[in-house]
Amino acid sequence: MGIDEIISVLPYDEKWNELFQNEKANLLKAFGDDVIDIQHFGSTSVQGMIAKPIIDILIGVNTLKLNSSVTNNLIEQGYEGFGEIGVGRLYFRKRQEYAFNLAVVIWNGEQWVNNLLIRNYLRDNPDVAKHYSEKKLKSINNGYTTLLSYSDEKADFVYNLLEQAKKSFG
């Protein structure tokens, strides 16, 4: 199966944090000593945001060269690996009763820092989170209903969010 998939967005669901906590426990076992930290990020991690019903999980490691036992553990848990997608991250996803995306990145590297900056900025600024939710809904309503087209459609918005977050927390 390719990386592109049909997507939709839903209103915030209180169970998203619980799903993250449960999956985090499984991932800590899968990664063992190779993991430094695991964080919930993306729109499902921001109270009240409209989001794809896919829990985004940021996994901080020392190296992107994962031990084969880690990769095997992820496959056993139902994850599909896509290798290095984009710069400096490994992408895995699981599509079962609930959906999860893993971004495996260098802990405290640029991907780690930027993703958490955006998350924290949205958590601290509900008005911005609301505006972003409206942007997501508009994108879907305008026909951007596959992962890649949707991501491209909102890329400039996300870039600007990151710049605002950097100024805010800088």
Residue, then its C-alpha position, 0 to 999 in steps of 0.5 A: m500500500g502506498i503512503d497516500e490515503i483517503i482522509s477525513v477530519l472530525p471534531y475533537d474526541e476526549k479519547w484521543n489522549e487515552l489512545f495515545q497513553n495506551e499506545k505509548a506503553n506499547l511503543l516503550k516496550a517495542f523501542g526498549d532502551d532505544v527511545i529517549d522520549i515519546q510525545h503526543f503531537g499533531s491536532t489530536s493532541v490539542q484540546g478542541m481541535i478538529a483533526k484527522p482521527i489518527i493519533d500522531i506520535l513523536i518518538g525521540v531517539n539517538t539515531l535513525k538507524l533502528n535496531s532490527s528488533v525495534t523494527n520487528n516489534l513494530i511490525e508485530q504490533g501492526y505497524e507498516g514502515f515507510g522508511e525516511i519520508g521527508v528530511g530526518r524522520l522515519y515514518f510508520r503507521k498502523r491502521q486497525e481499530y484506531a489509527f496511529n502515525l509514528a514520526v521517529v526523529i532525533w531527540n531534540g533535533e529540528q523535527w522534534v523541537n519544531n513539532l513540539l513548538i507547534r503543538n505547544y503554541l496551539r495549546d496555548n492559543p485556542d484562537v489560533a487552534k480554532h483558525y487552524s481547525e477552520k482551515k482544515l475543514k475548508s481544505i477537506n470541503n474543497g476536495y483535498t481528501t487524500l493525505l498528500s493533497y491535504s498536507d500540500e494544501k495546508a503546508d504554508f499555513v503550518y510553516n507560518l504557524l511554526e514561525q509564529a510559535k518560534k517568535s512566541f517561545g523564542 
